[in-house]
Amino acid sequence: GESVGLHLPTLSVQEGDNSIINCAYSNSASDYFIWYKQESGKGPQFIIDIRSNMDKRQGQRVTVLLNKTVKHLSLQIAATQPGDSAVYFCAENIGGSYIPTFGRGTSLIVHP
Amino acid sequence: KAGVTQTPRYLIKTRGQQVTLSCSPISGHRSVSWYQQTPGQGLQFLFEYFSETQRNKGNFPGRFSGRQFSNSRSEMNVSTLELGDSALYLCASSLESGVNTGELFFGEGSRLTVL
């Protein structure tokens, strides 16, 4: 079946740089997308979400971009900090579905 | 406000045994979902309960089962354990059903090792 995927399994950046984590989805019926952050030894934590009627949404130091034409989602983290080191998951909800489908995850490593 | 609590945090079992994991959702949350997380497969959905009813089920064998109590607490059970069942089992609760309503609140998980 269709699933959410990620382009890069590991991303290494320097502290202070901007990070971009990418996610591809293949189900055109998906209309709601979420980014989660999972730190070592913890459960995933909600970061930001976006609905399919939007192209961009900003939070605190994070921005999610949605390109429905190419079915692509990205998470931008500004001024990346060591505390941002974690695995980041994108997840998609298909309209009417109660259950999000999670991508495989990207490990972000921030070097001080 | 207390978060999602999962017990036990760590456990070791042998093949053929069974295990029960517990999840206490955030107060007021009626939907509880369970996920299996492994390095190879990522986060795989097991099942979701809402108001004591299993509303959604993932593609796992019948050895995996769950239930939800009237206070929204949930348990999952895995019978006849196999080596491949070694994983982090995550519970997540949400205020509504989880559909398009925003975030799932995850617990820290129960790390199961099957020897």
Interface residues (C-beta under 8 A of the other chain):
Chain A: D31 Y32 I34 G41 K42 G43 P44 Q45 F46 D49 R51 F89 N93 G95 G96 S97 Y98 I99 P100 T101 F102 G103 R104 G105
Chain B: V4 S31 S33 Y35 G42 L43 F45 E48 F50 R55 N56 G58 L90 A92 S97 G98 V99 N100 G102 E103 L104 F105 F106 G107 E108 G109
